Amino acid sequence: MTGEFPCYRRAPSKRLLALLKPGEFLSPLIDLNECNVQGLCLDVHFRPGDQVAVYCGQANILTVELRPREKLVRVRANDTYRQQYRREPD
């Protein structure tokens, strides 16, 4: 054993961290961490490429990606959940 820790390129950039601070544009994502919604816990993870993923159990339900070159934030919901939202009421 070398004593070195594995390196995961998941650390958010300074720009993303600034947007995640309390009161900033993406701060509601941090509030989702371990949020209990109808008995289900949500879990927020940092991913490579300045992405924040929101999980419910093992399902990635939402991904938010900072795209500084395009000066935008991309928000994508899992296809399964987008389909449910579009479903017509009974």
C-alpha positions in Angstrom: 0.0 0.0 0.0 1.4 3.4 -1.0 -0.5 5.5 1.4 -1.9 7.6 -1.5 -5.6 8.3 -1.7 -7.5 7.7 -4.9 -8.2 10.8 -6.9 -11.8 11.3 -8.2 -12.3 14.3 -10.5 -15.6 15.1 -8.9 -14.7 18.3 -7.0 -16.8 21.2 -8.2 -15.1 24.2 -9.7 -15.0 27.5 -7.8 -17.7 28.8 -10.2 -20.1 26.0 -9.4 -19.4 26.3 -5.7 -20.3 29.9 -5.9 -23.7 29.0 -7.5 -24.4 26.4 -4.8 -23.9 28.8 -1.8 -27.0 29.6 0.3 -29.2 32.1 -1.5 -27.5 31.6 -4.9 -29.1 30.2 -8.1 -28.3 26.5 -7.5 -28.6 26.5 -3.7 -31.9 24.5 -3.8 -29.9 21.5 -5.0 -28.0 21.4 -1.7 -31.3 21.6 0.2 -32.4 18.4 -1.6 -29.7 16.4 0.0 -31.3 13.8 2.3 -34.7 15.5 1.8 -37.5 13.2 2.6 -40.2 13.2 -0.1 -43.1 10.9 0.7 -40.8 8.6 2.6 -38.1 8.6 -0.1 -34.7 10.1 0.6 -32.9 12.2 -2.1 -29.2 12.2 -2.3 -27.0 14.8 -4.1 -23.7 13.8 -5.7 -21.0 15.8 -7.5 -19.9 14.2 -10.8 -17.1 15.0 -13.2 -17.5 17.9 -15.6 -19.1 20.2 -13.0 -22.3 18.1 -12.8 -24.5 17.7 -9.8 -26.7 14.5 -9.8 -29.8 14.0 -7.7 -30.6 10.4 -6.8 -33.6 8.7 -5.3 -32.4 5.3 -4.3 -30.3 4.1 -7.2 -32.1 6.2 -9.8 -30.5 9.4 -11.1 -33.6 11.5 -11.4 -32.0 14.9 -12.2 -28.6 16.1 -13.5 -27.5 19.8 -13.5 -24.4 20.7 -15.4 -22.5 24.0 -15.4 -21.6 25.0 -19.0 -19.4 28.1 -18.6 -18.4 28.4 -22.2 -22.0 28.6 -23.3 -22.8 30.7 -20.2 -25.6 28.4 -19.2 -26.7 25.7 -16.7 -28.2 22.6 -18.3 -30.9 20.8 -16.3 -31.9 17.3 -17.4 -34.5 15.0 -15.8 -34.4 11.3 -16.3 -36.5 10.3 -19.3 -38.8 8.1 -17.0 -39.7 11.1 -14.9 -40.1 13.5 -17.8 -42.6 11.0 -19.3 -44.6 10.9 -16.1 -44.8 14.7 -16.0 -46.3 14.8 -19.5 -48.8 12.1 -18.8 -52.4 13.2 -19.0 -54.4 13.1 -15.8 -56.9 10.3 -15.4 
